[in-house]
Amino acid sequence: MRRLLHLLGNDRFSAALILLGVAVLVTGSGVLARVDNLLYDLGLRLQVRSPPADLVIVAIDEDSLSKLGRWPWSRRLHATLVDRLRADGAAVIGLDLVFAEPDTADQPADALLAEAVARAGNVALPVLLENSRLNGQVLETLPLPQLLDGAAALGRVHVELDLDGIGRSIYLWEGVGAPVWPHFAQAVLDIAGQLPDGYARTAPAVADGTPFALVRQAPRRFAFLGPPGHVRTVSYAQVLTGEFAPGTFRDRIVLVGATAAGMGDLLPTPVSGQRQPMPGVEIHANALEAMRSGRLIREVPLPWALFAAALMALAPLAWLPRTSPLGGLVATTLWFFGVMMAAVVLPASARAWMPVAGALLAILLAYPVWSWRRLESAGRFLDHELKRLHQQLGSEQGVPLHGLPPDPFEARIRQVQAASHRLRHLQEERREMLAFISHDIRAPIAAALMRLDTLPEVAPRLQEPLARALSLAEDFLRTARAEALDAARFEELDLVALAHQAADDAYAAARARPVRLLRRLPDEPVWVDGEFGLLHRAVLNLVLNAVRHAPPESAVEIALDSGDGWATLTVTDHGPGIEAAELGRLFQRFSRGAGESGGTGLGLYFVRTVAEKHGGMASISSEPGVATSFRVRLPLSSPARGDAAQ
């Protein structure tokens, strides 16, 4: 239980849990299915294709109704139409017309139509699935028995409507009790011999089920060629009266159906919307072409869709902890639109579709959720630090506990500001006190040293301790100045001249050793921004330190290199070296090397402080018994000048 609470308190884990829950629940429940459908529709609208030349619709349009009279027409007209299409060489004739009941007004007409269908030998007739009443039993409505004998194939004329009432998909097989009927487009392609490999030509076997239930298999979404009217259309009346050029239908797939608004065979589609529905026969033409060209789209199985949604939702947590707030916001926004565009192009490019609305919602929430978790962590940290500050400083010392704004976070900020102000004040007091003490110590010690000449009897005993005390005071004073260094006081300096002066100042100590000072300094100036006195003292400290550890008659090298916007000053001696275990603590306050005595241990700490205050760094490398090198790296004030110095 404690481990679980610890995990829940982890910002990344808790944020991941929230985003994962949102993505999985929304994707699994489908509550944002309309958003997914909108993205799918957008992809379809962006990919309009030219209609195939071998696909023609014979439309029962307003002109045909005007010329041939009110619907329903005598089936003699349909028989004549079939004969004309056969005579012109139509490869397949798909009659998207329901002939479920006898023609009571002209009974011989049914026989004439049956004979025409049999003569053609390439006619597909529809099977209609309909409810006897609202939420009632689903019934299969087949053509008249005499038409069945001559039909080349039967196909189900059905388009699945989504929750928004728009037709985007079909089932390849469907039926009452068993999926025995292929889709109408599939039946037409089978007659034409153009059904692609991989499509079953016989009904799939299913386990025994309810004999009166609607059974469906192989759902597919399909891509549309274009908006309504995109497929080539010829008026029914024109074909019936022979008003078309010979060969118009030769070797073509011909679908016959109603396009007139009054016929009621219109459905909204992704490429038409509610304003201009598409006729059912044209929807079948689009499904046929999508099936023939391999553009039918499979839905990604739900487990894989949930897995992909989870990955997309958790992706922002890969960069949010590592980027700035603005960078995280930009990256998350780009990821949101990237996933959205992937959902738009995926159906056309991969022939697959999956819901991404859950992932998009999680991505949209990623930045505020992560910000909330980080604010909670920041709040807890502030509470902890404020409690510690209250204990150290006390509310009477400047950290207010009353009169704070009602916003808890604003109240914490006010307290932190007050505490920071108090700490800065205490820091200033500490620096002033250190400088004051160092100065007050220096003055009497320096005076005592000057008066030793008048006291020869005690001078030998007091000279060394007083000089050491004066050195300690000066070290403390220089360290205080380095810690309080203000970059606003910097001015442009020539680091080459500064290194030469430091070497000159160390000459006497080097000669007394005796040690040679080798200067490997460039002839051209190397410009840096800084405070001359502190930088000079830092370099002098390194040179004197090297002289002190260099063996007699050896050399101390002072080198300066510049490039890539940086200047690197290196001081190398060939003394006993420093063990690796000691290197990490040499630049710390009050640290001395092994075997050393005396001094304050502030010399190298002073060098590091000066380097860092100037925007650089100090480092050391040593090989015992070979050489030890101290380096100070500082930014150049002008890259152009730095390059010229090389």
C-alpha positions as CSV (number, residue, x, y, z in Angstrom):
1,M,0.0,0.0,0.0
2,R,2.8,2.4,0.9
3,R,4.5,1.6,-2.5
4,L,1.3,2.4,-4.3
5,L,0.9,5.7,-2.5
6,H,4.5,6.5,-3.4
7,L,3.8,5.7,-7.1
8,L,0.7,7.9,-7.0
9,G,2.8,10.7,-5.6
10,N,5.2,10.4,-8.5
11,D,4.4,13.1,-11.0
12,R,5.1,11.1,-14.1
13,F,3.3,8.0,-12.9
14,S,0.2,9.8,-11.8
15,A,0.0,11.9,-15.0
16,A,0.5,8.7,-17.1
17,L,-2.3,7.0,-15.2
18,I,-4.7,9.9,-15.9
19,L,-3.8,10.1,-19.6
20,L,-3.9,6.4,-20.0
21,G,-7.4,6.2,-18.4
22,V,-8.7,9.0,-20.6
23,A,-7.4,7.4,-23.8
24,V,-8.6,3.9,-23.0
25,L,-12.0,4.8,-21.7
26,V,-12.8,7.2,-24.5
27,T,-11.5,4.9,-27.2
28,G,-13.3,1.8,-25.8
29,S,-16.6,3.5,-25.2
30,G,-16.7,5.4,-28.5
31,V,-18.2,8.5,-26.9
32,L,-16.2,10.7,-29.3
33,A,-17.1,8.6,-32.4
34,R,-18.3,11.7,-34.2
35,V,-14.8,13.3,-33.9
36,D,-13.3,10.1,-35.4
37,N,-15.8,10.2,-38.2
38,L,-15.1,13.9,-38.9
39,L,-11.4,13.1,-39.3
40,Y,-12.2,10.1,-41.6
41,D,-14.5,12.3,-43.7
42,L,-11.8,15.0,-44.0
43,G,-9.4,12.5,-45.4
44,L,-12.0,11.4,-48.0
45,R,-12.7,14.9,-49.1
46,L,-9.1,15.6,-49.7
47,Q,-8.7,12.6,-52.1
48,V,-11.1,13.0,-55.0
49,R,-10.3,10.6,-57.8
50,S,-11.4,10.4,-61.4
51,P,-14.3,8.0,-62.0
52,P,-13.4,4.8,-63.9
53,A,-14.4,4.9,-67.6
54,D,-16.0,1.4,-67.5
55,L,-18.6,2.3,-64.9
56,V,-21.8,3.9,-65.9
57,I,-25.0,4.7,-64.0
58,V,-28.4,4.6,-65.8
59,A,-30.3,7.1,-63.6
60,I,-34.1,7.2,-63.0
61,D,-33.9,11.0,-62.7
62,E,-36.3,13.8,-62.8
63,D,-36.2,14.0,-66.6
64,S,-37.1,10.3,-66.9
65,L,-40.0,10.7,-64.5
66,S,-41.2,13.7,-66.5
67,K,-41.1,11.8,-69.8
68,L,-42.2,8.3,-68.6
69,G,-44.7,9.2,-66.0
70,R,-45.1,8.6,-62.3
71,W,-43.3,5.7,-60.5
72,P,-43.8,2.8,-60.5
73,W,-43.4,2.1,-64.2
74,S,-44.5,-1.0,-66.1
75,R,-41.9,-3.7,-66.0
76,R,-42.1,-3.8,-69.8
77,L,-39.9,-0.6,-69.7
78,H,-37.3,-2.3,-67.6
79,A,-37.3,-5.3,-69.9
80,T,-36.8,-3.0,-72.9
81,L,-34.0,-1.3,-71.0
82,V,-32.2,-4.6,-70.3
83,D,-32.5,-5.6,-73.9
84,R,-31.0,-2.3,-75.1
85,L,-28.1,-2.6,-72.7
86,R,-27.5,-6.2,-73.7
87,A,-27.6,-5.2,-77.3
88,D,-25.0,-2.5,-76.8
89,G,-22.6,-4.9,-75.2
90,A,-22.9,-4.1,-71.4
91,A,-20.5,-6.4,-69.4
92,V,-22.8,-6.5,-66.3
93,I,-26.2,-5.0,-65.6
94,G,-26.9,-4.3,-61.9
95,L,-30.6,-3.5,-61.4
96,D,-30.8,-1.6,-58.1
97,L,-34.6,-1.9,-58.3
98,V,-36.7,-4.0,-56.0
99,F,-39.1,-6.4,-57.8
100,A,-40.6,-8.1,-54.8
101,E,-44.3,-8.0,-55.8
102,P,-46.1,-8.9,-59.0
103,D,-47.0,-6.1,-61.4
104,T,-50.8,-6.2,-60.8
105,A,-51.5,-3.5,-63.4
106,D,-49.7,-5.4,-66.2
107,Q,-49.2,-9.1,-65.2
108,P,-47.5,-10.2,-68.4
109,A,-44.8,-7.6,-67.8
110,D,-43.2,-9.7,-65.1
111,A,-42.7,-12.5,-67.6
112,L,-41.2,-10.1,-70.1
113,L,-38.8,-8.8,-67.6
114,A,-37.8,-12.3,-66.5
115,E,-37.2,-13.3,-70.2
116,A,-35.0,-10.2,-70.7
117,V,-33.0,-10.9,-67.6
118,A,-32.5,-14.5,-68.7
119,R,-31.5,-13.4,-72.3
120,A,-28.9,-11.0,-70.9
121,G,-27.4,-13.6,-68.6
122,N,-25.4,-10.9,-66.7
123,V,-28.0,-9.2,-64.6
124,A,-27.5,-8.8,-60.8
125,L,-30.7,-8.3,-58.8
126,P,-31.0,-6.9,-55.2
127,V,-31.9,-8.4,-52.0
128,L,-33.5,-6.0,-49.5
129,L,-33.1,-6.4,-45.7
130,E,-35.9,-4.5,-43.9
131,N,-37.8,-4.4,-40.6
132,S,-41.4,-5.4,-40.6
133,R,-41.9,-2.7,-38.0
134,L,-39.8,-0.5,-35.7
135,N,-37.3,-2.7,-33.8
136,G,-39.1,-5.7,-35.2
137,Q,-38.0,-8.8,-37.1
138,V,-35.6,-8.3,-39.9
139,L,-36.9,-9.7,-43.2
140,E,-35.2,-10.7,-46.4
141,T,-37.0,-9.4,-49.5
142,L,-36.0,-11.2,-52.6
143,P,-37.0,-10.6,-56.3
144,L,-39.9,-12.5,-57.8
145,P,-39.3,-16.2,-58.3
146,Q,-39.4,-16.0,-62.1
147,L,-36.7,-13.3,-61.9
148,L,-34.5,-15.4,-59.7
149,D,-34.2,-18.1,-62.3
150,G,-32.7,-15.8,-64.8
151,A,-30.6,-13.6,-62.6
152,A,-26.8,-14.1,-62.7
153,A,-26.3,-13.2,-59.1
154,L,-28.1,-11.7,-56.1
155,G,-26.6,-9.0,-53.9
156,R,-27.7,-7.2,-50.8
157,V,-28.3,-3.4,-51.3
158,H,-27.4,-2.1,-47.9
159,V,-25.2,0.7,-46.6
160,E,-24.4,0.9,-42.9
161,L,-25.3,4.2,-41.2
162,D,-23.1,5.4,-38.4
163,L,-24.5,7.1,-35.3
164,D,-24.4,10.5,-37.0
165,G,-26.6,9.1,-39.8
166,I,-23.9,9.1,-42.5
167,G,-23.1,6.1,-44.7
168,R,-19.4,5.1,-44.6
169,S,-19.3,1.4,-44.5
170,I,-20.7,-1.9,-45.7
171,Y,-20.6,-5.5,-44.7
172,L,-19.3,-7.9,-47.3
173,W,-21.7,-10.7,-46.1
174,E,-25.0,-10.4,-44.3
175,G,-28.2,-12.3,-43.8
176,V,-30.9,-13.4,-41.5
177,G,-29.7,-16.4,-39.5
178,A,-26.6,-16.7,-41.6
179,P,-24.5,-14.3,-43.7
180,V,-25.6,-15.8,-47.0
181,W,-25.8,-12.7,-49.2
182,P,-22.8,-10.8,-50.6
183,H,-23.0,-7.1,-51.0
184,F,-24.6,-5.9,-54.3
185,A,-21.2,-4.4,-55.5
186,Q,-19.5,-7.7,-54.7
187,A,-22.1,-9.6,-56.7
188,V,-21.7,-7.3,-59.7
189,L,-17.9,-7.7,-59.7
190,D,-18.2,-11.4,-59.5
191,I,-20.4,-11.5,-62.6
192,A,-17.8,-9.3,-64.4
193,G,-15.0,-11.5,-63.3
194,Q,-13.3,-8.5,-61.6
195,L,-13.6,-9.6,-58.0
196,P,-10.1,-9.3,-56.5
197,D,-8.4,-12.3,-55.0
198,G,-9.1,-12.7,-51.3
199,Y,-12.8,-12.1,-51.6
200,A,-14.9,-15.2,-50.9
201,R,-17.3,-16.1,-53.6
202,T,-19.4,-18.3,-51.3
203,A,-21.1,-17.5,-48.0
204,P,-18.8,-18.0,-45.0
205,A,-19.7,-20.7,-42.5
206,V,-20.8,-19.5,-39.1
207,A,-21.7,-21.2,-35.8
208,D,-25.3,-22.0,-35.2
209,G,-27.1,-18.9,-34.0
210,T,-30.6,-17.4,-33.7
211,P,-32.4,-18.2,-36.9
212,F,-34.1,-14.9,-37.0
213,A,-31.2,-12.6,-36.0
214,L,-29.3,-10.5,-38.5
215,V,-25.8,-12.0,-39.0
216,R,-23.0,-9.8,-40.4
217,Q,-19.4,-10.5,-41.3
218,A,-16.4,-8.6,-42.7
219,P,-17.2,-4.9,-42.1
220,R,-15.4,-2.5,-44.4
221,R,-15.3,1.2,-44.8
222,F,-14.9,2.5,-48.3
223,A,-13.4,5.5,-50.0
224,F,-15.6,7.7,-52.3
225,L,-14.5,8.8,-55.7
226,G,-16.0,12.2,-55.2
227,P,-19.2,14.2,-54.4
228,P,-22.6,13.2,-55.7
229,G,-22.8,13.2,-59.5
230,H,-19.1,12.4,-59.9
231,V,-19.7,9.0,-61.6
232,R,-20.7,9.1,-65.2
233,T,-24.6,9.1,-65.5
234,V,-26.9,8.5,-68.4
235,S,-30.7,9.2,-68.1
236,Y,-33.0,6.2,-68.1
237,A,-35.3,7.8,-70.6
238,Q,-32.4,8.3,-73.1
239,V,-31.3,4.7,-72.9
240,L,-34.9,3.5,-73.3
241,T,-35.5,5.5,-76.4
242,G,-32.1,4.7,-77.8
243,E,-30.8,8.3,-77.6
244,F,-27.2,7.3,-77.0
245,A,-24.2,6.7,-79.2
246,P,-23.5,3.0,-80.1
247,G,-20.9,1.4,-77.9
248,T,-21.7,3.7,-74.9
249,F,-22.1,0.6,-72.7
250,R,-19.9,-1.8,-74.5
251,D,-17.8,-3.8,-72.0
252,R,-18.9,-1.5,-69.2
253,I,-20.5,-2.2,-65.8
254,V,-23.9,-0.6,-65.8
255,L,-25.8,0.1,-62.6
256,V,-29.5,1.0,-62.9
257,G,-31.1,2.9,-60.0
258,A,-33.0,5.9,-58.9
259,T,-31.4,9.3,-58.5
260,A,-34.5,11.5,-58.4
261,A,-35.1,13.2,-55.1
262,G,-38.7,12.0,-55.0
263,M,-37.7,8.4,-55.2
264,G,-36.4,8.4,-51.6
265,D,-33.2,6.5,-52.3
266,L,-30.8,9.1,-51.0
267,L,-28.3,8.9,-48.2
268,P,-25.9,11.4,-46.6
269,T,-22.2,10.5,-47.1
270,P,-18.9,11.9,-46.0
271,V,-18.4,13.7,-49.4
272,S,-21.9,15.1,-49.5
273,G,-23.1,15.9,-46.0
274,Q,-26.7,16.7,-45.2
275,R,-27.1,19.3,-47.9
276,Q,-26.7,17.1,-51.0
277,P,-27.3,13.4,-50.3
278,M,-26.0,10.7,-52.6
279,P,-28.3,8.3,-54.5
280,G,-28.0,4.7,-53.3
281,V,-27.0,3.5,-56.8
282,E,-24.1,5.9,-56.8
283,I,-23.1,4.7,-53.3
284,H,-23.0,1.2,-54.7
285,A,-20.9,2.4,-57.6
286,N,-18.4,3.9,-55.2
287,A,-18.3,0.7,-53.1
288,L,-17.8,-1.3,-56.3
289,E,-14.8,0.8,-57.4
290,A,-13.3,0.8,-53.9
291,M,-13.6,-3.0,-53.7
292,R,-12.2,-3.5,-57.2
293,S,-9.2,-1.2,-56.6
294,G,-8.4,-2.5,-53.2
295,R,-9.4,0.7,-51.4
296,L,-11.8,-0.9,-48.9
297,I,-10.6,0.0,-45.4
298,R,-10.4,-2.4,-42.5
299,E,-11.0,-1.2,-38.9
300,V,-8.1,-1.9,-36.5
301,P,-9.2,-4.4,-33.9
302,L,-10.2,-2.8,-30.6
303,P,-7.3,-4.3,-28.5
304,W,-4.7,-2.9,-31.0
305,A,-6.6,0.4,-31.2
306,L,-6.5,0.7,-27.4
307,F,-2.8,-0.1,-27.3
308,A,-2.0,2.5,-30.0
309,A,-4.2,5.1,-28.2
310,A,-2.3,4.5,-25.0
311,L,1.0,4.9,-26.7
312,M,0.0,8.2,-28.4
313,A,-1.5,9.5,-25.1
314,L,1.7,8.7,-23.1
315,A,4.1,10.1,-25.7
316,P,4.0,13.7,-24.3
317,L,5.4,12.5,-21.1
318,A,8.6,11.6,-23.0
319,W,9.4,15.3,-23.5
320,L,7.4,17.3,-21.0
321,P,9.7,16.5,-18.0
322,R,12.7,17.5,-20.1
323,T,11.6,20.7,-21.8
324,S,10.8,24.2,-20.7
325,P,7.1,25.1,-20.3
326,L,7.0,26.8,-23.7
327,G,8.9,24.0,-25.4
328,G,6.6,21.4,-23.9
329,L,3.6,23.3,-25.0
330,V,4.9,23.7,-28.6
331,A,6.0,20.0,-28.8
332,T,2.6,18.8,-27.4
333,T,0.7,21.0,-29.8
334,L,2.7,19.7,-32.8
335,W,2.1,16.1,-31.6
336,F,-1.6,16.8,-31.3
337,F,-1.8,18.0,-34.9
338,G,0.5,15.2,-36.1
339,V,-1.7,12.5,-34.7
340,M,-4.7,14.3,-36.2
341,M,-3.2,14.4,-39.6
342,A,-2.1,10.8,-39.3
343,A,-5.7,9.8,-38.6
344,V,-6.7,11.8,-41.8
345,V,-4.2,10.1,-44.1
346,L,-4.1,6.6,-42.6
347,P,-7.2,5.2,-44.3
348,A,-6.0,6.2,-47.8
349,S,-2.3,5.3,-47.2
350,A,-2.6,2.1,-45.2
351,R,-6.2,1.0,-45.9
352,A,-6.8,0.9,-42.2
353,W,-8.8,3.0,-39.8
354,M,-8.7,3.4,-36.1
355,P,-10.4,5.8,-33.6
356,V,-8.0,8.4,-32.3
357,A,-10.3,10.8,-30.6
358,G,-9.5,9.2,-27.2
359,A,-5.8,9.7,-27.8
360,L,-6.3,13.3,-29.1
361,L,-8.3,14.1,-25.9
362,A,-5.5,12.7,-23.7
363,I,-2.9,14.6,-25.7
364,L,-5.0,17.8,-25.3
365,L,-5.0,17.2,-21.5
366,A,-1.3,16.2,-21.3
367,Y,0.1,19.7,-20.8
368,P,-2.5,20.9,-18.2
369,V,-2.3,17.5,-16.4
370,W,1.5,17.6,-16.3
371,S,1.5,21.3,-15.3
372,W,-1.0,20.5,-12.5
373,R,1.2,17.7,-11.2
374,R,4.3,19.9,-11.3
375,L,2.5,22.7,-9.5
376,E,1.4,20.2,-6.9
377,S,5.1,19.1,-6.5
378,A,6.2,22.7,-6.5
379,G,3.6,23.5,-3.8
380,R,4.8,20.6,-1.6
381,F,8.4,21.7,-2.1
382,L,7.6,25.3,-1.2
383,D,5.7,24.2,1.9
384,H,8.6,22.1,3.0
385,E,11.2,24.9,2.4
386,L,9.0,27.5,3.9
387,K,8.6,25.4,7.1
388,R,12.4,25.1,7.2
389,L,12.8,28.8,6.6
390,H,10.3,29.6,9.3
391,Q,12.3,27.5,11.7
392,Q,15.6,29.1,10.7
393,L,14.4,32.7,10.3
394,G,11.1,32.9,12.2
395,S,8.1,34.9,11.0
396,E,9.4,37.8,13.1
397,Q,12.5,37.8,11.0
398,G,10.7,38.7,7.8
399,V,8.7,35.7,6.6
400,P,5.0,36.7,6.9
401,L,2.5,34.2,8.3
402,H,-0.6,36.5,8.3
403,G,-2.2,38.9,5.8
404,L,-1.5,36.6,2.9
405,P,-3.7,36.5,-0.3
406,P,-6.4,33.8,-0.4
407,D,-4.7,32.0,-3.4
408,P,-2.6,29.3,-1.7
409,F,0.0,29.4,-4.4
410,E,0.2,33.2,-4.4
411,A,0.6,33.0,-0.7
412,R,3.5,30.6,-1.0
413,I,5.2,32.9,-3.6
414,R,4.8,35.9,-1.3
415,Q,6.4,34.0,1.6
416,V,9.3,32.8,-0.7
417,Q,9.8,36.4,-1.9
418,A,10.0,37.6,1.7
419,A,12.3,34.8,2.7
420,S,14.5,35.4,-0.3
421,H,14.7,39.1,0.6
422,R,15.6,38.2,4.1
423,L,18.3,35.7,3.0
424,R,19.8,38.3,0.6
425,H,19.9,40.8,3.5
426,L,21.6,38.2,5.7
427,Q,24.1,37.4,2.9
428,E,25.0,41.0,2.5
429,E,25.4,41.3,6.3
430,R,27.7,38.2,6.2
431,R,29.8,39.7,3.4
432,E,30.1,43.0,5.1
433,M,31.0,41.3,8.4
434,L,33.6,39.2,6.7
435,A,35.1,42.2,5.0
436,F,35.0,44.2,8.2
437,I,36.7,41.5,10.2
438,S,39.3,40.9,7.5
439,H,40.1,44.6,7.3
440,D,40.2,45.1,11.0
441,I,42.5,42.1,11.4
442,R,44.8,43.3,8.6
443,A,45.3,46.8,9.9
444,P,46.8,45.9,13.4
445,I,48.8,43.0,12.0
446,A,50.3,45.2,9.3
447,A,51.1,47.9,11.9
448,A,52.7,45.3,14.2
449,L,54.9,44.0,11.3
450,M,56.1,47.5,10.6
451,R,57.1,48.1,14.3
452,L,59.0,44.8,14.5
453,D,62.1,46.6,13.2
454,T,62.2,48.6,16.4
455,L,62.1,45.5,18.6
456,P,65.0,43.3,17.5
457,E,64.8,41.2,20.6
458,V,61.3,39.8,19.7
459,A,61.3,40.2,15.9
460,P,62.6,36.7,15.1
461,R,59.8,35.1,17.1
462,L,56.9,37.3,15.9
463,Q,57.8,37.9,12.2
464,E,56.5,34.5,10.9
465,P,53.2,34.2,12.9
466,L,52.3,37.9,12.2
467,A,53.1,37.5,8.4
468,R,51.0,34.3,8.3
469,A,48.1,36.1,10.1
470,L,48.2,38.9,7.6
471,S,48.2,36.4,4.8
472,L,45.1,34.7,6.3
473,A,43.3,38.0,6.6
474,E,44.1,38.9,3.0
475,D,42.8,35.5,1.8
476,F,39.5,36.0,3.6
477,L,39.1,39.5,2.2
478,R,39.8,38.4,-1.4
479,T,37.4,35.5,-1.0
480,A,34.7,37.8,0.2
481,R,35.3,40.2,-2.7
482,A,35.1,37.2,-5.2
483,E,31.9,35.9,-3.7
484,A,30.3,39.4,-4.0
485,L,31.5,40.0,-7.5
486,D,29.0,41.9,-9.7
487,A,29.1,41.3,-13.5
488,A,28.0,44.9,-14.0
489,R,31.5,45.9,-13.0
490,F,33.2,43.9,-15.7
491,E,35.3,45.6,-18.4
492,E,37.2,44.2,-21.4
493,L,40.6,42.8,-20.5
494,D,43.5,41.3,-22.5
495,L,44.1,37.9,-20.9
496,V,47.5,37.6,-22.5
497,A,48.7,40.8,-20.8
498,L,47.2,39.7,-17.5
499,A,49.0,36.3,-17.7
500,H,52.3,38.1,-18.4
501,Q,51.8,40.3,-15.4
502,A,51.0,37.4,-13.1
503,A,54.1,35.6,-14.4
504,D,56.2,38.7,-13.7
505,D,54.8,39.0,-10.2
506,A,55.7,35.3,-9.5
507,Y,59.2,35.7,-10.9
508,A,60.9,36.4,-7.5
509,A,59.3,33.3,-6.0
510,A,60.3,31.2,-9.0
511,R,63.9,32.3,-8.9
512,A,64.1,31.6,-5.2
513,R,63.0,28.0,-5.7
514,P,64.7,28.0,-8.3
515,V,62.1,27.2,-11.0
516,R,61.9,28.4,-14.6
517,L,58.7,30.0,-15.9
518,L,57.9,29.1,-19.5
519,R,55.3,31.3,-21.1
520,R,53.4,29.8,-24.1
521,L,51.2,32.8,-24.7
522,P,49.9,34.1,-28.1
523,D,51.3,37.3,-29.6
524,E,47.8,38.7,-30.3
525,P,45.5,39.9,-27.5
526,V,42.8,37.5,-26.2
527,W,39.9,39.6,-24.9
528,V,37.6,38.6,-22.0
529,D,35.1,40.5,-19.9
530,G,36.0,40.6,-16.2
531,E,37.4,42.3,-13.1
532,F,41.2,42.7,-13.5
533,G,42.2,42.5,-9.8
534,L,40.4,39.2,-9.1
535,L,41.4,37.6,-12.4
536,H,45.1,38.6,-11.9
537,R,45.1,37.2,-8.3
538,A,43.5,33.9,-9.5
539,V,46.1,33.4,-12.2
540,L,48.9,34.4,-9.7
541,N,47.5,31.9,-7.2
542,L,47.8,29.1,-9.8
543,V,51.4,30.1,-10.8
544,L,52.6,30.4,-7.2
545,N,51.0,27.1,-6.3
546,A,52.8,25.5,-9.2
547,V,56.1,27.1,-8.3
548,R,55.7,25.8,-4.7
549,H,55.1,22.2,-5.8
550,A,57.6,22.1,-8.8
551,P,60.9,20.4,-8.2
552,P,64.0,22.6,-8.2
553,E,65.5,23.3,-11.6
554,S,62.2,22.2,-13.3
555,A,59.9,24.4,-15.3
556,V,56.3,25.7,-14.8
557,E,54.5,26.2,-18.0
558,I,51.9,29.0,-18.5
559,A,49.9,28.4,-21.7
560,L,46.9,30.2,-23.2
561,D,44.6,28.9,-26.0
562,S,41.4,30.4,-27.5
563,G,38.8,29.1,-29.9
564,D,35.1,28.3,-30.2
565,G,34.3,31.3,-28.0
566,W,36.4,30.3,-25.1
567,A,39.9,31.1,-23.7
568,T,41.7,28.4,-21.7
569,L,44.6,29.3,-19.4
570,T,46.7,26.3,-18.3
571,V,49.4,26.3,-15.6
572,T,51.4,23.0,-15.5
573,D,54.1,21.9,-13.0
574,H,56.1,18.6,-13.1
575,G,56.0,18.0,-9.3
576,P,54.9,14.9,-7.4
577,G,51.3,15.1,-8.7
578,I,48.0,14.6,-6.9
579,E,46.2,11.3,-6.2
580,A,42.9,10.9,-8.0
581,A,41.0,10.6,-4.7
582,E,42.1,14.1,-3.7
583,L,41.3,15.9,-7.0
584,G,37.5,16.3,-6.3
585,R,38.0,18.3,-3.1
586,L,40.9,20.6,-4.0
587,F,38.6,23.4,-5.2
588,Q,36.4,23.3,-2.1
589,R,36.5,25.8,0.7
590,F,39.2,25.3,3.4
591,S,40.7,22.3,1.5
592,R,44.4,21.5,1.4
593,G,46.4,19.0,-0.5
594,A,47.8,15.9,1.3
595,G,50.9,16.7,3.3
596,E,50.4,20.5,3.3
597,S,50.2,22.6,6.4
598,G,49.5,26.3,6.9
599,G,47.4,28.5,4.7
600,T,43.6,28.9,4.9
601,G,42.7,26.4,2.2
602,L,41.0,29.2,0.3
603,G,43.5,29.6,-2.6
604,L,42.0,27.2,-5.1
605,Y,38.5,27.9,-3.8
606,F,39.1,31.5,-4.7
607,V,40.3,30.5,-8.2
608,R,37.1,28.5,-8.7
609,T,34.9,31.3,-7.4
610,V,36.5,33.9,-9.7
611,A,36.2,31.6,-12.7
612,E,32.5,30.8,-12.1
613,K,31.7,34.5,-11.4
614,H,33.1,35.2,-14.8
615,G,30.9,32.6,-16.5
616,G,33.7,30.0,-16.8
617,M,35.0,27.1,-14.8
618,A,38.2,25.8,-13.1
619,S,39.5,22.3,-13.5
620,I,42.5,20.1,-12.6
621,S,44.2,17.1,-14.1
622,S,47.1,15.2,-12.6
623,E,49.3,12.2,-13.3
624,P,51.3,11.4,-10.1
625,G,55.0,11.7,-10.7
626,V,54.6,13.2,-14.2
627,A,52.6,16.5,-14.2
628,T,49.7,18.5,-12.7
629,S,47.7,21.0,-14.8
630,F,45.3,23.6,-13.5
631,R,43.0,25.2,-16.1
632,V,40.7,28.2,-16.0
633,R,38.2,28.5,-18.9
634,L,36.6,31.8,-19.6
635,P,34.2,33.0,-22.3
636,L,35.7,35.4,-24.9
637,S,34.2,38.8,-25.1
638,S,34.2,38.7,-28.9
639,P,34.3,35.6,-31.0
640,A,35.9,37.5,-33.9
641,R,38.7,38.7,-31.7
642,G,39.1,35.3,-30.2
643,D,39.5,33.8,-33.6
644,A,42.0,36.5,-34.6
645,A,44.1,35.6,-31.6
646,Q,44.6,32.0,-32.8
